[in-house]
Amino acid sequence: MPQPRYGSGSVGRWLALAASACCVAVTVIAAGAAPSFAAGTYSTTASVNVRSGPGTGYPLVGREPAGAQFTLQCQWQGGTSVNGNATWDKVTFANGVTGAITDYYTTTPSWNSYAPGTGACGSGNPSSPPSSSSSLGGVDMQRACDTQYPGRGLRAVATNASSAYSWQCTGPGVSLGIDVTAECRTQYGYGAISAVSNPASAWSWYCHWNITPQMQAAVSWATAHLGQWTMSDGTYWSGYCEVFAEQAESSQRHFGSAYLDYLAEANAGRVHPNDANPPPGALVFYGPGADGNGHVAVSIGNGQVIGTYGTARNVAPVQQYPVNRITDPPYLGWAFPFGS
C-alpha cells in the first residue's frame, strides 16, 4: 500500500482507500464501562447481608443472594466472628452494590487471614493502587501460582509482610517465584503490567495499563487538532478516521480502513472488547458498518475519544465525544496501537 504523504499536497491513493472509513450514524446512550477487577472475583455461598462496615453492628446496605458475584477490594480482620471467621470483605457486587460482608459465606480462600493479593481496608491502605485512569486493581497471586505452575497445588504465600517482593508459590519442599506482570496480563489482557504502591508492603501489588510515550503523544496530537475541519492540504477530515488515528499514533502500519486496522489488532490478540473505558492513547474501534469500513478514534481517557466526525458527504470538524455515543456501526472495543 502506498505510504501517505502528510503535510502538503494530495495524500493520494492511500487516502482514497480510507475515504469512506468513518461513515457513522450517532445516537447518545448511557456509558457503561466494563468492571475492572481488584484482588479477585468471587461469589457468595449463601444469602448475605451487605453492611456499611465490618460487623453486624453496622447499618444494613442491602442483601445479596447465594451465588452473587463480587469484586474483592480489601479485607478487615477482627470484625464480628461468624462461625469462627472474623474476616470481613469490602466488596462491589456485579449489580453495583458496594459494602462489607462476612467472609464466611464466600468463595474466597481466606479464613481469619488476607486473600492472596489483598490488603487491609482503611485510610492509608498500602494495598490500594494510586488513583489513575490507567489503574486496574490488585493481583490475584493464587491464580498466578495456579496458572504459572499448573497442577502442582502450590499456594501463594507472602513470606515477608514487609516486602512486596516476598511472594512465593509454595508447597512441600518447593518455593517458586511469581511473574506478577504475567498475572496482570492474564487478569486484564494485553497491555496490563504490574507495579507496587509500597515496596514495604506485601499487599501493595496492583495492575495498570502501560501508557507508552507513543500513546501520550497521540493524546496531545489529537487534542491539538480539536475543531479542525481540514488536513494541511485542504482535504476534509470527515471520512478519514483511519488517517487521523494513524497520524495521531505516528503509526508505521497503514490500513485501507478502520475495520482492517481492527482486524489486524484482533488477530494479534490486542483488542479489549466491550470495555467502554479505554486508557489514554488507545485506538477505539466501531464496525464494520454497512460499507464495511468501520470507524476509529483516539481515546483521551475517562470514557472520551477524539476523532473525525460526519462522513465524506456530510463534513464536520474533529470532535471529542463519549466512547458510547456511536451506535451504528456498533462499538467493537479498544486496542493498544501497534508500536506500543
C-alpha positions in Angstrom: 0.0 0.0 0.0 1.4 3.4 -0.9 2.7 5.5 2.0 0.5 8.5 2.8 2.1 11.9 2.2 1.3 14.1 5.2 1.6 17.9 5.4 1.4 19.0 1.8 -0.3 18.2 -1.5 -2.7 15.2 -2.0 -2.4 12.2 0.2 -3.2 10.2 -2.9 -4.5 6.7 -3.3 -4.0 5.8 0.3 -6.4 8.5 1.4 -8.8 7.4 -1.3 -8.9 3.9 0.1 -9.6 5.2 3.6 -12.1 7.9 2.5 -15.3 6.1 3.5 -13.9 4.6 6.7 -15.9 6.7 9.0 -19.5 6.8 7.7 -21.3 6.7 11.0 -24.8 7.4 12.4 -24.9 8.6 16.0 -27.1 8.2 19.0 -26.5 9.3 22.6 -26.7 6.4 25.0 -25.6 5.9 28.6 -22.0 5.0 29.1 -21.4 1.5 30.6 -17.8 0.7 31.3 -17.0 -3.0 31.9 -15.9 -3.5 35.5 -12.3 -3.9 36.4 -11.3 -6.5 39.0 -9.3 -6.0 42.2 -7.7 -8.7 44.2 -10.1 -11.3 42.9 -13.6 -12.1 41.7 -15.5 -14.4 44.0 -19.1 -15.2 44.8 -21.4 -15.7 47.8 -22.2 -19.2 49.1 -25.4 -18.2 50.8 -27.6 -15.1 51.1 -25.7 -12.4 52.9 -26.4 -9.0 54.4 -24.3 -6.1 53.0 -23.4 -3.6 55.7 -21.6 -0.3 55.8 -18.7 -1.7 57.9 -17.1 -4.9 59.2 -19.6 -6.2 61.7 -23.2 -6.9 62.4 -23.5 -3.7 64.3 -23.1 -1.6 61.2 -26.1 -0.4 59.2 -27.6 -2.6 56.6 -26.9 -1.5 53.0 -28.7 -4.4 51.2 -28.9 -8.1 50.8 -27.5 -10.3 48.1 -28.5 -13.9 47.2 -26.3 -17.0 47.1 -24.1 -17.1 44.0 -23.9 -13.3 43.7 -20.6 -12.4 42.1 -18.4 -9.7 43.6 -15.1 -8.0 43.3 -13.0 -8.2 46.5 -11.5 -4.8 47.2 -9.8 -5.3 50.6 -10.4 -7.0 53.9 -10.8 -6.3 57.7 -9.5 -8.7 60.3 -11.2 -8.9 63.8 -14.7 -8.0 62.8 -17.8 -9.8 64.1 -17.0 -13.5 64.1 -19.3 -15.7 62.0 -18.8 -19.4 62.8 -15.2 -18.7 63.8 -14.3 -16.5 60.8 -13.7 -12.8 61.9 -12.6 -11.7 58.4 -14.9 -9.2 56.7 -14.7 -8.3 53.0 -15.2 -4.9 51.3 -16.8 -5.9 48.0 -18.5 -4.5 44.9 -21.2 -6.8 43.5 -21.9 -7.2 39.8 -25.0 -5.1 40.2 -23.0 -2.2 41.7 -23.9 -2.7 45.4 -20.8 -1.9 47.5 -20.3 -2.7 51.2 -19.0 -5.1 53.8 -19.9 -8.8 54.0 -18.8 -11.6 56.3 -16.0 -13.6 54.6 -17.6 -16.8 56.0 -20.3 -17.0 53.2 -17.9 -16.5 50.3 -15.7 -18.5 48.0 -12.5 -16.5 48.9 -9.6 -18.7 50.1 -9.1 -16.6 53.3 -10.0 -17.6 56.9 -9.0 -15.1 59.5 -6.4 -14.0 57.0 -6.0 -12.0 53.8 -6.9 -13.5 50.5 -3.9 -13.6 48.1 -3.1 -10.2 46.7 -5.5 -8.5 49.1 -4.6 -6.0 51.9 -6.2 -4.2 54.8 -9.1 -1.8 54.4 -8.9 1.7 55.9 -7.3 5.1 55.3 -3.8 4.9 54.1 -4.2 1.3 53.0 -0.9 0.4 51.4 -2.6 -2.1 49.1 -4.6 0.5 47.3 -3.2 1.4 43.9 -2.7 5.1 43.1 -5.9 6.7 41.7 -5.4 6.8 37.9 -7.4 6.3 34.7 -4.8 3.6 33.9 -5.0 1.7 37.3 -6.9 -1.5 37.2 -6.8 -3.2 40.6 -4.9 -5.8 42.6 -3.2 -9.0 41.6 -4.7 -12.5 42.3 -1.5 -14.2 43.5 -3.1 -17.6 44.0 -4.3 -17.6 40.4 -0.8 -16.7 39.3 0.5 -19.8 41.1 -2.2 -21.9 39.6 -1.6 -20.6 36.1 2.2 -20.5 36.1 2.6 -23.8 37.8 -0.5 -25.8 36.8 -1.4 -29.0 38.5 1.1 -28.7 41.3 -1.2 -27.5 44.0 1.1 -24.7 45.2 -0.2 -21.9 47.5 0.6 -18.3 47.1 2.3 -17.0 50.3 3.9 -13.6 51.2 6.9 -14.8 53.1 7.6 -11.3 54.5 4.6 -9.0 55.1 7.1 -6.0 55.0 8.3 -6.8 51.5 6.3 -6.6 48.3 8.8 -8.9 46.6 8.4 -11.8 49.0 5.6 -13.6 47.3 6.3 -17.3 46.5 4.3 -20.2 45.2 5.0 -22.8 47.9 4.4 -26.5 48.6 6.3 -29.3 50.4 9.9 -28.6 49.7 9.0 -26.1 46.9 9.3 -22.3 46.8 9.0 -20.7 43.3 8.7 -17.1 42.2 5.7 -15.4 40.6 5.7 -13.4 37.4 3.4 -10.7 38.5 3.1 -8.9 35.2 2.2 -12.1 33.5 -0.7 -12.4 36.0 -1.8 -8.9 35.2 -2.0 -9.8 31.6 -4.0 -12.9 32.5 -6.4 -10.9 34.6 -6.8 -7.8 32.3 -5.4 -8.6 28.9 -2.8 -7.2 26.6 -1.1 -4.1 27.8 -1.5 -4.7 31.6 1.6 -4.5 33.7 2.4 -4.7 37.4 3.7 -2.3 39.9 3.8 -1.7 43.7 2.5 1.3 45.5 4.5 0.5 48.6 7.6 -1.8 48.4 7.5 -2.2 52.2 4.0 -3.9 52.0 3.4 -7.3 50.6 -0.1 -6.3 49.8 0.7 -3.4 47.5 0.9 -5.0 44.1 -1.5 -3.7 41.5 -2.0 -3.8 37.8 -2.2 -0.8 35.4 -2.2 -0.1 31.7 1.1 0.5 30.2 0.6 4.0 28.8 3.6 4.4 26.4 5.1 7.7 25.2 3.6 6.9 21.8 0.1 6.9 23.4 0.8 10.0 25.4 1.9 11.8 22.2 -1.3 10.6 20.4 -3.5 12.3 23.1 -1.6 15.6 22.7 -1.8 15.4 18.9 -5.5 14.6 18.8 -6.3 17.3 21.4 -4.3 19.9 19.3 -6.5 19.0 16.3 -9.9 19.5 18.0 -12.1 21.7 15.9 -10.1 21.5 12.8 -12.0 20.9 9.6 -9.3 20.0 7.1 -5.8 18.5 6.9 -2.9 20.6 5.9 -3.6 20.1 2.2 -7.2 21.2 2.5 -8.8 17.7 2.5 -11.7 17.5 4.9 -11.0 15.2 7.9 -14.6 13.9 7.7 -14.4 10.3 6.3 -10.7 9.9 7.1 -10.8 8.5 10.6 -8.1 5.9 9.9 -5.8 8.6 8.6 -6.5 10.7 11.7 -5.8 7.8 14.0 -2.6 6.7 12.2 -1.2 10.3 12.2 -2.0 10.7 15.9 -0.2 7.4 16.8 2.7 8.1 14.4 1.9 4.7 13.0 4.3 2.8 10.8 1.5 0.5 9.7 -1.2 1.8 7.3 -4.6 0.3 6.6 -7.2 1.0 3.9 -10.0 1.3 6.5 -10.6 1.4 10.3 -12.1 -2.1 10.2 -9.0 -3.6 8.5 -6.9 -1.9 11.3 -9.3 -3.5 13.9 -9.0 -7.0 12.3 -5.2 -6.7 12.4 -5.4 -5.8 16.1 -7.9 -8.6 16.8 -5.8 -11.2 15.0 -2.8 -10.2 17.2 -4.9 -10.7 20.4 -4.7 -7.0 21.3 -8.4 -6.0 21.4 -10.3 -5.4 24.6 -14.0 -5.9 23.6 -16.9 -4.4 25.4 -14.8 -2.2 27.7 -16.0 1.4 27.3 -13.2 2.9 29.4 -10.1 2.7 27.2 -6.9 4.2 28.5 -5.5 7.4 27.0 -3.9 6.9 23.6 -5.7 3.7 22.8 -7.5 3.1 19.5 -11.2 2.8 19.8 -13.0 0.8 17.1 -16.5 0.5 15.7 -17.8 -1.5 12.8 -17.9 -2.9 10.3 -21.0 -0.9 9.3 -23.0 -1.1 6.1 -20.0 -0.2 4.0 -17.6 -2.5 5.8 -15.1 0.3 6.7 -15.9 0.9 10.3 -14.7 3.8 12.4 -11.8 4.5 14.7 -11.0 7.3 17.2 -8.3 8.1 19.7 -9.0 7.7 23.4 -8.1 10.6 25.7 -9.2 8.7 28.9 -12.3 9.0 31.1 -14.5 7.4 28.5 -13.9 10.1 25.9 -12.4 10.0 22.5 -11.3 12.4 19.8 -11.8 11.7 16.1 -13.2 12.7 12.8 -16.9 13.1 12.7 -19.5 13.0 9.9 -18.8 11.5 6.5 -17.1 12.5 3.3 -20.5 13.8 2.1 -21.5 15.4 5.4 -18.4 17.2 6.7 -17.8 18.1 10.3 -14.8 19.2 12.3 -12.6 16.9 14.5 -14.6 16.4 17.7 -14.5 15.0 21.2 -17.3 12.6 22.2 -18.1 9.7 24.6 -17.0 6.2 23.6 -20.6 5.0 23.6 -22.0 7.9 21.5 -21.7 6.0 18.3 -24.0 3.0 17.9 -24.1 2.5 14.2 -21.7 0.9 13.4 -21.5 -0.8 16.8 -18.7 -0.5 19.3 -16.1 -3.3 19.0 -13.6 -2.4 21.7 -10.3 -0.8 22.0 -6.7 -1.7 21.4 -3.1 -0.5 22.1 -1.7 0.9 18.9 0.9 -1.1 17.1 4.3 0.0 18.3 3.1 0.1 22.0 
